[in-house]
Amino acid sequence: MVMSGAQITETFISNSKLVTVYYSQRDLRCIALDPIQLLDILGNENRRRILQLLSFRPFYFNEIAKRLDVGPKAVIDHLEMLEEAGIVECYTDERRRKYFRIASNMVLEVALSPYSYGVRAYGGPPVMTSSQLLECPDLQFLNQELGNLESRRIELRQLMAELDSKEIEIKKIAAEAIRTCAQDVGEMEILRALLSGVSDLPTLARRLEMPEGVVKEILARLEARGAIRGGPGGWRI
């Protein structure tokens, strides 16, 4: 993968052909967003309906309002939020109508279990350029390529399921170990939070919905017992 100016390009072999694909700046902008922010944005049903509609073709906002039976002002507000997040982009046609289309290529995942909660956002499958698509206009071939990608996606999902299952198993064992060494519920919650990785005081307080002073006191107790240690990057087990 190579970064050049406004794009990141990647080259690979497909059907014995050398294919170059790219991630746009909007892809990178969207991926760089806090996954929790993306989850909040997509938590609105009408914004999800707009994105589903735009996955078929570009629409201008009056079309979206009529198709979804939502007021124009509400549609404009939703589109502005999606555009600011880098999820959609707009352009004007020869009749000066403003069209919207999906701009970002991304995947948003939520992992939830009795022992962990996490949201991840990352770049989805690379996008082929228009000129590359024109080189293979055969619809049957393109449909076959989509089928191949879906097969690979299923394989990856199975692998992710295995990894998630193993992660849950380890966290379950770790939760039992924490229960035996923690002296109160506060210590237990902080140790469980640190299982997810290094974290600083403000982040821990925000995640656990606790006052920073309380978290600081608990961290000091745990550090004194050697259960955790602090450093420049934050606190860790």
C-alpha positions as a Python dict, from the first residue, in 0.01 Angstrom:
ca = {
    (1, 'M'): (0, 0, 0),
    (2, 'V'): (142, 337, -106),
    (3, 'M'): (36, 690, -7),
    (4, 'S'): (58, 948, -283),
    (5, 'G'): (-91, 1295, -245),
    (6, 'A'): (-462, 1267, -174),
    (7, 'Q'): (-486, 889, -213),
    (8, 'I'): (-355, 561, -79),
    (9, 'T'): (-311, 309, -359),
    (10, 'E'): (-285, -67, -341),
    (11, 'T'): (-197, -310, -619),
    (12, 'F'): (-292, -678, -632),
    (13, 'I'): (-357, -961, -881),
    (14, 'S'): (-715, -1047, -981),
    (15, 'N'): (-796, -1304, -1252),
    (16, 'S'): (-434, -1287, -1373),
    (17, 'K'): (-460, -909, -1416),
    (18, 'L'): (-270, -641, -1227),
    (19, 'V'): (-530, -420, -1061),
    (20, 'T'): (-471, -92, -880),
    (21, 'V'): (-727, 32, -628),
    (22, 'Y'): (-735, 331, -400),
    (23, 'Y'): (-867, 471, -73),
    (24, 'S'): (-981, 832, -105),
    (25, 'Q'): (-918, 1109, 147),
    (26, 'R'): (-1286, 1082, 245),
    (27, 'D'): (-1234, 713, 323),
    (28, 'L'): (-944, 807, 548),
    (29, 'R'): (-1139, 1093, 707),
    (30, 'C'): (-1431, 866, 790),
    (31, 'I'): (-1208, 588, 924),
    (32, 'A'): (-1027, 845, 1140),
    (33, 'L'): (-1353, 943, 1311),
    (34, 'D'): (-1419, 812, 1658),
    (35, 'P'): (-1611, 485, 1603),
    (36, 'I'): (-1850, 590, 1881),
    (37, 'Q'): (-1930, 905, 1682),
    (38, 'L'): (-2001, 695, 1375),
    (39, 'L'): (-2226, 468, 1581),
    (40, 'D'): (-2417, 773, 1708),
    (41, 'I'): (-2456, 909, 1354),
    (42, 'L'): (-2582, 576, 1219),
    (43, 'G'): (-2807, 523, 1521),
    (44, 'N'): (-3073, 740, 1358),
    (45, 'E'): (-3319, 537, 1149),
    (46, 'N'): (-3372, 807, 885),
    (47, 'R'): (-2997, 847, 831),
    (48, 'R'): (-2971, 471, 781),
    (49, 'R'): (-3263, 486, 534),
    (50, 'I'): (-3088, 765, 343),
    (51, 'L'): (-2767, 561, 318),
    (52, 'Q'): (-2959, 255, 204),
    (53, 'L'): (-3120, 464, -70),
    (54, 'L'): (-2785, 615, -176),
    (55, 'S'): (-2634, 266, -204),
    (56, 'F'): (-2841, 220, -523),
    (57, 'R'): (-2754, 549, -699),
    (58, 'P'): (-2700, 921, -632),
    (59, 'F'): (-3014, 1116, -537),
    (60, 'Y'): (-3091, 1485, -504),
    (61, 'F'): (-3244, 1582, -172),
    (62, 'N'): (-3601, 1637, -299),
    (63, 'E'): (-3599, 1282, -435),
    (64, 'I'): (-3484, 1152, -96),
    (65, 'A'): (-3752, 1350, 89),
    (66, 'K'): (-4028, 1217, -139),
    (67, 'R'): (-3903, 858, -142),
    (68, 'L'): (-3869, 840, 237),
    (69, 'D'): (-4169, 1065, 312),
    (70, 'V'): (-3953, 1282, 538),
    (71, 'G'): (-3962, 1663, 551),
    (72, 'P'): (-3703, 1842, 331),
    (73, 'K'): (-3559, 2034, 628),
    (74, 'A'): (-3501, 1708, 820),
    (75, 'V'): (-3340, 1548, 513),
    (76, 'I'): (-3105, 1845, 469),
    (77, 'D'): (-3003, 1824, 837),
    (78, 'H'): (-2932, 1450, 806),
    (79, 'L'): (-2734, 1497, 485),
    (80, 'E'): (-2528, 1778, 639),
    (81, 'M'): (-2435, 1554, 932),
    (82, 'L'): (-2342, 1265, 702),
    (83, 'E'): (-2141, 1500, 479),
    (84, 'E'): (-1951, 1651, 774),
    (85, 'A'): (-1862, 1297, 885),
    (86, 'G'): (-1727, 1220, 535),
    (87, 'I'): (-1983, 944, 481),
    (88, 'V'): (-2158, 1115, 188),
    (89, 'E'): (-2053, 1378, -64),
    (90, 'C'): (-2244, 1604, -303),
    (91, 'Y'): (-2199, 1727, -661),
    (92, 'T'): (-2402, 1942, -904),
    (93, 'D'): (-2526, 1820, -1243),
    (94, 'E'): (-2567, 2024, -1563),
    (95, 'R'): (-2911, 2141, -1446),
    (96, 'R'): (-2750, 2267, -1123),
    (97, 'R'): (-2927, 2006, -913),
    (98, 'K'): (-2733, 1903, -606),
    (99, 'Y'): (-2690, 1526, -587),
    (100, 'F'): (-2567, 1320, -292),
    (101, 'R'): (-2382, 991, -301),
    (102, 'I'): (-2194, 765, -59),
    (103, 'A'): (-1832, 880, -41),
    (104, 'S'): (-1668, 658, 218),
    (105, 'N'): (-1568, 296, 199),
    (106, 'M'): (-1574, 162, 552),
    (107, 'V'): (-1684, -109, 792),
    (108, 'L'): (-1823, -43, 1140),
    (109, 'E'): (-1831, -331, 1388),
    (110, 'V'): (-1976, -363, 1737),
    (111, 'A'): (-1843, -641, 1961),
    (112, 'L'): (-2056, -712, 2268),
    (113, 'S'): (-2030, -986, 2529),
    (114, 'P'): (-2079, -1020, 2906),
    (115, 'Y'): (-1707, -943, 2940),
    (116, 'S'): (-1639, -671, 2684),
    (117, 'Y'): (-1784, -397, 2467),
    (118, 'G'): (-1609, -236, 2173),
    (119, 'V'): (-1674, -48, 1851),
    (120, 'R'): (-1428, -63, 1559),
    (121, 'A'): (-1419, 127, 1230),
    (122, 'Y'): (-1185, 44, 945),
    (123, 'G'): (-1157, 65, 568),
    (124, 'G'): (-1369, -175, 371),
    (125, 'P'): (-1274, -352, 46),
    (126, 'P'): (-1077, -118, -187),
    (127, 'V'): (-1267, 65, -459),
    (128, 'M'): (-1183, 15, -828),
    (129, 'T'): (-1155, 326, -1042),
    (130, 'S'): (-1415, 399, -1313),
    (131, 'S'): (-1160, 330, -1590),
    (132, 'Q'): (-1083, -12, -1441),
    (133, 'L'): (-1453, -100, -1426),
    (134, 'L'): (-1493, -2, -1792),
    (135, 'E'): (-1217, -248, -1881),
    (136, 'C'): (-1442, -535, -1768),
    (137, 'P'): (-1802, -431, -1853),
    (138, 'D'): (-1927, -791, -1869),
    (139, 'L'): (-2204, -800, -1606),
    (140, 'Q'): (-2170, -1176, -1558),
    (141, 'F'): (-1797, -1135, -1487),
    (142, 'L'): (-1863, -853, -1241),
    (143, 'N'): (-2131, -1059, -1068),
    (144, 'Q'): (-1885, -1348, -1037),
    (145, 'E'): (-1626, -1112, -888),
    (146, 'L'): (-1884, -996, -632),
    (147, 'G'): (-1956, -1360, -548),
    (148, 'N'): (-1584, -1426, -498),
    (149, 'L'): (-1559, -1127, -265),
    (150, 'E'): (-1860, -1246, -66),
    (151, 'S'): (-1701, -1591, -28),
    (152, 'R'): (-1383, -1430, 105),
    (153, 'R'): (-1592, -1211, 336),
    (154, 'I'): (-1766, -1521, 479),
    (155, 'E'): (-1428, -1683, 542),
    (156, 'L'): (-1309, -1371, 722),
    (157, 'R'): (-1627, -1359, 930),
    (158, 'Q'): (-1573, -1721, 1035),
    (159, 'L'): (-1215, -1641, 1134),
    (160, 'M'): (-1331, -1332, 1326),
    (161, 'A'): (-1595, -1544, 1503),
    (162, 'E'): (-1324, -1788, 1613),
    (163, 'L'): (-1102, -1504, 1736),
    (164, 'D'): (-1391, -1337, 1918),
    (165, 'S'): (-1485, -1667, 2082),
    (166, 'K'): (-1129, -1716, 2204),
    (167, 'E'): (-1114, -1356, 2326),
    (168, 'I'): (-1438, -1399, 2523),
    (169, 'E'): (-1305, -1721, 2677),
    (170, 'I'): (-985, -1549, 2792),
    (171, 'K'): (-1174, -1246, 2925),
    (172, 'K'): (-1407, -1476, 3117),
    (173, 'I'): (-1108, -1638, 3289),
    (174, 'A'): (-955, -1294, 3350),
    (175, 'A'): (-1284, -1172, 3501),
    (176, 'E'): (-1278, -1460, 3749),
    (177, 'A'): (-917, -1376, 3841),
    (178, 'I'): (-1012, -1010, 3890),
    (179, 'R'): (-1302, -1107, 4114),
    (180, 'T'): (-1062, -1285, 4350),
    (181, 'C'): (-800, -1008, 4371),
    (182, 'A'): (-1022, -696, 4370),
    (183, 'Q'): (-1118, -563, 4711),
    (184, 'D'): (-1431, -380, 4598),
    (185, 'V'): (-1656, -319, 4300),
    (186, 'G'): (-1462, -8, 4193),
    (187, 'E'): (-1134, -199, 4171),
    (188, 'M'): (-1310, -475, 3979),
    (189, 'E'): (-1451, -233, 3722),
    (190, 'I'): (-1119, -55, 3667),
    (191, 'L'): (-929, -381, 3624),
    (192, 'R'): (-1194, -502, 3378),
    (193, 'A'): (-1159, -174, 3185),
    (194, 'L'): (-780, -209, 3171),
    (195, 'L'): (-816, -554, 3016),
    (196, 'S'): (-898, -365, 2695),
    (197, 'G'): (-560, -194, 2698),
    (198, 'V'): (-370, 106, 2832),
    (199, 'S'): (-591, 395, 2942),
    (200, 'D'): (-541, 733, 3107),
    (201, 'L'): (-734, 875, 3402),
    (202, 'P'): (-985, 1095, 3210),
    (203, 'T'): (-1068, 812, 2968),
    (204, 'L'): (-1122, 563, 3250),
    (205, 'A'): (-1345, 807, 3437),
    (206, 'R'): (-1550, 873, 3123),
    (207, 'R'): (-1588, 505, 3033),
    (208, 'L'): (-1689, 403, 3385),
    (209, 'E'): (-1905, 712, 3448),
    (210, 'M'): (-1710, 780, 3770),
    (211, 'P'): (-1566, 1105, 3912),
    (212, 'E'): (-1195, 1139, 3827),
    (213, 'G'): (-1112, 1179, 4197),
    (214, 'V'): (-1266, 841, 4280),
    (215, 'V'): (-1088, 670, 3989),
    (216, 'K'): (-757, 831, 4089),
    (217, 'E'): (-792, 698, 4445),
    (218, 'I'): (-868, 344, 4324),
    (219, 'L'): (-576, 353, 4079),
    (220, 'A'): (-343, 454, 4362),
    (221, 'R'): (-460, 160, 4575),
    (222, 'L'): (-415, -87, 4291),
    (223, 'E'): (-71, 51, 4208),
    (224, 'A'): (37, 24, 4572),
    (225, 'R'): (-54, -348, 4568),
    (226, 'G'): (133, -400, 4239),
    (227, 'A'): (-182, -490, 4044),
    (228, 'I'): (-131, -209, 3790),
    (229, 'R'): (135, 39, 3692),
    (230, 'G'): (124, 390, 3549),
    (231, 'G'): (341, 538, 3277),
    (232, 'P'): (358, 810, 3011),
    (233, 'G'): (94, 632, 2800),
    (234, 'G'): (-147, 574, 3088),
    (235, 'W'): (-237, 292, 3325),
    (236, 'R'): (-198, -77, 3249),
    (237, 'I'): (-225, -413, 3422),
}
